[in-house]
Amino acid sequence: MNERAVLVCAGGGIGDSLVASVCARALGNRYDSVDAVCLPSHRDTLAHVPDIREIHVDDGGPVGEVARRLRARKYAAAVVTWATARTAQLALRAGIPIRVGQAQRLYSNLFTHRVTVRSERGDVTSHWSQVLLDYPRAIGCDTNDAQPHFAIGELDRVQARRILDARHVDEPFVVVHPTCAVSPKRPMWPVEGWIALVRALQAHVPAAVVLSGSAADAPIVERIANATGAASVAGATSIGGLAAIAESAAYFVVMHSGPMHVAAAVGAPTVGIFPLQADFPDRWAPLGPRVAVVRASFPCRRGERMETCPDYLCVQHLSIPRVLAAVDSLSVGASSGERA
């Protein structure tokens, strides 16, 4: 009998979905195939995950339409890592007999297996991949490999080479990704710290600097590029093309974000910068063979969070010596888990 399972991770950013994909790997140890339900903007990311066979997009339309598509697949189990009233109803209305989701919510009775999230018990040190794996563990599924996988295709590499050639960038080069999900919403996102960091990297590392970002990030990235002479690829790549650029990079220096997780997943030497005191780097650190984390050093005001901070002074005053030290730690082959 061919039993199928589905991972419902329709929420958050692309980093959330990529980290959640380790649950698909765990489910694959019991079920013959594993599919996923995600947001439209996450489809391209999950299409590069080898543990996921088919992708259903939840575009926010009537939940019954998505549920009918799932019902046709006759899934034996659903793991809902991004639990909302909508996703809980989706699994139920799809007729999936085993439904795993979050406990202690008004809609939790719609799940057959309910998991209390570790962070709600005060855990701030477990990596989010391990927190999410508690969901498939509730039905006897687990994996010893909690590192997200991202498979780069030949077309991705062709796109990456075309973009770099158009900007006259040859190897070696360093990629700097100076934004996160909230930065395009902040017209005054500080660039001074990134300009100083790019100049320091240009002096410290014998390599060109490439600036990456989404189309929404382009105005921010262009300001940094104009001030430093670095090449910008913001808005020019697909997520696969960015992964291919990261794969070829000497280093990928990045604000904590979805691209940070993608870069680490393809094996790029990745420096993840967590500038706010409230960033929980142990929970969100990049997972890969060569990663380093730069922890917060700026004295944030009490209670400031990325979504609510009014000025991002920590981004304006990045600790350049600590970032360079993290880069140097990777140059000597430091293994995953190094911290600066």
C-alpha positions in Angstrom: 0.0 0.0 0.0 1.4 3.4 -1.0 0.9 5.7 2.0 1.4 9.4 1.6 1.9 12.2 4.1 1.7 16.0 3.7 3.6 18.8 5.5 1.6 21.9 5.9 3.9 24.9 6.4 1.9 27.7 4.8 3.2 30.7 6.7 6.2 32.8 7.7 9.1 33.4 5.4 11.0 31.1 3.1 13.5 30.3 5.9 10.6 29.0 8.0 9.5 26.7 5.2 13.0 25.5 4.4 13.7 24.7 8.1 10.3 23.0 8.3 11.3 20.7 5.4 13.3 18.6 7.8 9.9 17.3 9.0 9.3 16.0 5.4 12.5 14.0 5.7 11.4 12.6 9.0 8.0 11.6 7.6 9.8 10.0 4.6 11.2 7.4 7.0 7.7 6.0 7.5 5.6 7.1 4.5 6.2 6.3 0.8 6.1 9.9 -0.3 5.7 13.3 1.3 4.1 16.4 -0.2 3.8 20.0 1.1 1.3 22.8 1.4 2.9 26.3 1.3 2.4 29.9 0.4 2.7 30.9 -3.3 6.0 32.8 -2.5 7.5 29.7 -1.0 6.8 27.3 -3.8 10.2 27.9 -5.6 12.1 27.3 -2.4 10.4 24.0 -1.6 10.6 22.9 -5.2 14.4 22.6 -4.5 13.9 20.3 -1.5 14.5 16.7 -2.5 12.5 15.4 0.5 9.3 16.9 -1.0 7.6 15.3 -4.0 4.6 17.5 -4.8 3.7 21.0 -3.7 0.2 22.4 -3.1 -0.1 26.2 -3.0 -2.5 27.8 -0.5 -3.2 31.1 -2.1 -5.7 32.2 0.6 -8.8 31.4 -1.4 -11.7 29.3 0.0 -10.2 26.6 2.3 -12.5 24.1 0.8 -10.9 24.3 -2.6 -7.4 23.5 -1.2 -8.9 20.8 1.0 -10.5 19.1 -2.0 -7.2 18.9 -3.8 -5.6 17.3 -0.7 -8.6 14.9 -0.3 -8.0 13.6 -3.8 -4.4 12.5 -2.8 -5.8 10.4 0.1 -3.1 11.4 2.6 -2.6 9.1 5.6 -1.1 11.9 7.8 -0.7 15.6 7.9 1.9 17.5 10.0 1.0 21.2 10.4 4.0 23.1 11.5 2.5 26.6 10.8 -0.7 26.1 12.8 -3.6 28.5 12.3 -7.3 28.0 12.4 -7.2 27.8 8.6 -4.4 25.2 8.3 -6.1 23.1 11.1 -9.4 23.2 9.2 -7.6 22.4 6.0 -6.2 19.1 7.3 -9.5 18.1 8.8 -11.6 19.0 5.8 -9.2 17.1 3.6 -10.2 13.9 5.5 -6.7 13.1 6.6 -7.0 10.7 9.5 -3.8 11.5 11.4 -3.4 15.2 12.0 -0.5 16.6 14.0 -0.5 20.2 15.2 0.0 22.7 18.0 -1.5 22.2 21.4 -3.1 24.9 23.6 -4.9 26.7 20.8 -8.6 27.2 20.3 -8.4 25.1 17.2 -6.2 22.4 18.7 -9.2 20.0 19.0 -9.1 19.6 15.2 -5.8 17.7 15.5 -5.5 14.1 16.5 -2.0 14.6 17.9 -1.3 17.8 19.8 2.3 19.0 20.5 3.3 21.7 23.0 5.9 23.9 21.4 9.1 24.0 23.4 9.5 27.7 23.2 6.2 28.1 25.0 7.8 26.3 27.9 10.7 28.9 28.0 13.1 27.0 25.7 15.3 29.6 23.9 18.3 27.4 23.0 16.8 24.4 21.0 17.2 25.0 17.3 13.9 25.5 15.5 14.5 22.4 13.4 14.4 20.4 16.6 11.3 22.2 17.8 9.5 21.4 14.6 10.7 17.8 14.6 8.7 17.3 17.7 5.6 17.2 15.4 6.5 14.1 13.3 8.0 12.6 16.4 4.5 12.6 17.9 3.6 9.9 15.3 6.9 8.0 15.5 8.8 9.7 12.7 12.2 11.2 13.2 15.6 11.9 11.4 19.2 12.2 12.5 19.8 14.7 9.7 18.2 18.0 10.8 20.0 20.1 8.2 17.8 21.5 5.5 18.6 20.3 2.0 18.4 22.5 -1.1 19.2 21.0 -4.5 20.6 23.3 -7.2 19.6 22.6 -10.8 21.6 23.2 -13.9 19.3 26.1 -15.0 20.0 27.7 -11.6 23.8 27.6 -12.3 23.3 28.9 -15.8 21.3 31.9 -14.4 23.9 32.5 -11.7 26.8 32.5 -14.2 24.9 34.8 -16.6 24.2 37.3 -13.9 27.8 37.3 -12.5 29.2 37.6 -16.0 27.0 40.6 -16.8 28.5 42.3 -13.7 32.1 41.2 -14.5 32.3 39.2 -11.3 34.8 36.3 -11.3 35.7 34.0 -8.5 36.6 34.4 -5.7 33.8 36.6 -4.5 32.0 37.3 -1.2 28.3 37.7 -1.1 26.8 40.2 1.4 23.0 40.0 2.0 22.2 43.2 4.1 18.5 42.8 4.6 15.9 40.7 6.3 12.1 40.3 5.7 11.2 43.5 7.5 13.7 45.8 5.9 11.9 46.6 2.7 9.0 47.8 4.9 11.4 50.3 6.6 12.3 53.2 4.3 14.9 54.3 6.8 16.7 50.9 7.0 20.2 51.8 8.1 22.9 51.3 5.5 25.9 52.9 7.3 26.8 49.7 9.1 26.7 47.7 5.9 28.7 50.2 4.0 31.4 50.1 6.6 31.3 46.3 6.7 31.5 46.0 2.9 34.5 48.3 2.9 36.1 46.3 5.7 35.6 43.0 3.7 37.0 44.6 0.6 40.2 45.4 2.6 40.3 42.1 4.5 39.4 39.5 1.9 41.1 39.2 -1.5 37.8 38.9 -3.3 35.1 41.0 -5.0 32.0 41.7 -3.0 28.5 40.9 -4.4 25.4 42.4 -2.8 22.2 40.3 -2.9 18.6 41.0 -2.1 15.1 40.7 -3.4 13.5 43.2 -5.8 12.0 45.0 -2.7 15.5 45.2 -1.2 17.0 46.8 -4.4 16.8 50.5 -3.3 18.6 49.6 0.0 21.2 47.4 -1.8 21.8 50.1 -4.5 22.7 52.6 -1.8 25.3 50.3 -0.4 26.6 49.4 -3.9 26.9 53.1 -4.9 28.9 53.8 -1.8 31.3 50.9 -2.0 31.6 49.9 -5.7 30.3 46.4 -4.9 28.2 44.6 -7.6 24.5 44.3 -6.9 22.4 41.3 -7.9 19.3 42.4 -5.9 16.1 41.5 -7.7 18.0 39.7 -10.5 17.9 36.1 -9.3 15.4 33.4 -8.6 15.9 31.7 -5.3 17.7 28.9 -7.2 19.9 31.3 -8.9 20.8 32.9 -5.6 21.6 29.5 -4.2 23.9 28.8 -7.1 25.7 32.1 -6.5 26.0 31.2 -2.8 27.4 27.8 -3.7 30.2 29.4 -5.6 30.9 32.2 -3.0 34.0 32.2 -0.8 31.7 33.4 2.0 28.1 34.4 2.4 27.8 37.2 5.0 24.1 37.7 5.8 21.6 39.2 8.0 19.5 36.5 9.6 16.9 35.7 6.9 15.6 33.1 4.5 18.7 33.5 2.2 20.9 32.7 5.2 19.3 29.3 5.6 19.5 28.7 1.8 23.2 29.6 1.7 24.0 27.3 4.6 21.9 24.5 3.1 23.9 24.5 -0.2 27.2 24.3 1.8 28.3 28.0 1.4 30.6 29.2 4.2 27.9 31.2 5.9 28.2 34.0 8.5 24.8 34.7 10.1 24.5 38.1 11.7 22.0 38.5 14.6 22.2 42.1 15.6 19.3 42.4 18.0 19.5 41.2 21.6 16.1 39.5 21.1 17.2 37.5 18.0 17.6 34.1 19.7 20.5 33.0 17.5 20.6 29.5 19.0 17.1 29.0 17.8 17.6 30.4 14.3 21.2 29.8 13.5 22.1 28.6 9.9 22.5 24.9 9.6 25.3 23.7 7.3 28.8 22.2 7.1 30.5 25.6 7.5 28.6 28.2 9.5 29.4 30.9 12.0 27.1 33.2 14.0 27.7 36.7 15.1 25.7 37.4 18.2 24.2 40.7 19.3 26.6 43.2 21.0 24.7 46.4 20.7 22.8 47.5 23.9 19.3 47.3 22.6 16.5 49.0 24.5 14.5 46.6 26.7 11.8 44.7 24.8 12.9 45.7 21.2 12.1 43.2 18.6 12.8 43.1 14.8 9.2 43.8 13.9 8.8 46.8 16.3 12.2 48.4 16.6 11.9 52.1 15.6 15.5 52.7 14.4 17.6 49.5 14.1 20.6 51.2 15.7 22.2 47.8 16.1 22.2 47.4 12.3 23.7 50.9 11.9 26.5 49.9 14.4 27.4 46.4 13.3 30.4 44.9 15.1 32.8 44.7 12.2 35.7 43.1 14.1 33.3 40.3 15.2 32.1 39.7 11.6 35.6 39.6 10.3 36.6 37.2 13.1 33.7 34.9 12.0 34.8 35.1 8.4 38.3 34.1 9.5 37.0 31.2 11.5 35.4 29.7 8.4 38.6 30.2 6.4 40.4 27.7 8.6 37.6 25.1 8.1 35.6 25.7 11.3 32.8 23.3 11.6 29.1 24.0 12.1 28.3 25.7 15.3 31.1 28.2 15.6 30.1 31.4 17.3 31.6 34.9 17.3 
